[in-house]
């Protein structure tokens, strides 16, 4: 019988010669002796007969004996045999029970079936043949039931438990933890780069990676732990029978460390990190559903902190989760009710100061005050609002730029930020084309900014989308360059025009004397690849002079102008250098 954390009893026996362990639960030891003597005469099957008198704690003691079947007397001290069978069925759903009774009342038969008994035997009809046949039938019936239940609770691809099987075993494991005063840990695991593998190497390679990941997680766990694939690239573990609550974090550390070694998939070396969320029961008390929510909240924290790590659940996460949910609901209403607006920040030529472009930045006119993207963009992504939000920003920015031209102003390219979810949307190119057609803005006056961290994990799929955008005339730039891990061969393959130096590097320049090496490197990379380089976050004269000396092409930052609404931007534009007319082709 398997030594599993949930003490789910199964049978690996049959009538072909393997031992069958029979537990007789009866206050009368004479009945046990009778059963044992009868079964000793059965050929082919080696019956190992054990005995327990009735009383408290019988259900728990069954786990130590690990029988293949229980023969339970109807009249027991304390609870009836029916009560015990009902308890056994609840605690050990794959352990068959047979009721033994000295009465011939047909209602006992009905009650036994309702309690979960596989059969019942009248003691007056005891003989070896009836006893043997009843036991073998009950054991085989449960074996078949267990096999069917097991198939329904298994993931076809990996062979691990699926979500339904995991949830069932979590309920059982919590019951065992309560009865044994032990701890259990629930760990949610999410792969960090699975979509990259699927997009770049194909679905067959993605499936191979999932199988390899399941094997690696399983190798980190003990035999009593339960591993499941919850769907997609999400896995989960129940760490059972823990003497100390800290053991769940130790297992999480072990799993994270195991992902440091790359996977070899179809001849390709694949680096696939993992983010983990951990909760421990009963330290983190609650229902099974609550534990799953706890682990999910901890997983969210791990991803927010940089991925390829684990986070332990704490009660503050519940407050944060409620706030995210509230913000998501409010953001949905804001999009519907027109509570969002755009501000525009000019991007000027470094040498002359001429305005060459303007970046559209979304703001939220919230009842508690203006909110900026860093307070709601991530929530928009996790609440499936990012595509609607992104499309609204794109349409409003393009409308403004087109209206300027219609009013007789010099054309200025407008830049719009693009999120990972938008880049992955199958209809992105179609949406951009539709917006350009509706607003009348020429494609060459639209520039889409993608962050380095967004692009690289999704290089293959993203490259195809960006190439299609370039084909229709839209420009592409990489924002926050220098904060990710772009390989030069990857950069070479992307259809980009500009690199934007991340503002944090520019802010390191105080007096212009010390220039961060990464800034010099980005400028050199831009020159080597024939790309224009933009310095964003320029806030003082020293930083401006430094960027000009390095030869960057464009400047953006508070030293030039703060983001403002369209009308104020137009006023600023009229009072400063005129926008350079761009050739629309």
LINZIPE-V124462 format. One record per run of one state. SS is the DSSP state (~ for helix, > for strand, _ for the rest). FROM is the first residue (numbers start at 1). TO is the last residue. If there is no record, write none. Layout:
ss->(SS;SS)
from->(FROM;FROM)
to->(TO;TO)
This chain:
ss->(_;>;_;~;_;>;_;~;_;>;_;~;_;>;_;~;_;>;~;_;~;_;>;_;>;_;~;_;>;_;~;_;~;_;>;_;>;_;~;_;>;_;>;_;>;_;~;_;>;_;~;_;>;_;>;_;>;~;_;~;_;~;_;>;_;~;_;~;_;~;>;~;_;~;_;>;_;~;_;>;_;~;_;~;_;>;_;~;_;>;_;>;_;~;_)
from->(1;20;26;29;40;47;53;58;66;69;74;81;92;96;102;106;116;119;123;126;128;153;154;155;161;162;163;181;183;192;194;202;203;221;226;232;234;243;247;259;263;266;268;271;274;282;288;305;310;313;316;338;340;350;355;367;369;373;376;377;383;386;407;413;419;420;425;428;440;443;446;452;457;459;472;475;482;488;494;498;502;503;507;517;529;532;537;541;551;554;557;564;565;566;576)
to->(19;25;28;39;46;52;57;65;68;73;80;91;95;101;105;115;118;122;125;127;152;153;154;160;161;162;180;182;191;193;201;202;220;225;231;233;242;246;258;262;265;267;270;273;281;287;304;309;312;315;337;339;349;354;366;368;372;375;376;382;385;406;412;418;419;424;427;439;442;445;451;456;458;471;474;481;487;493;497;501;502;506;516;528;531;536;540;550;553;556;563;564;565;575;585)
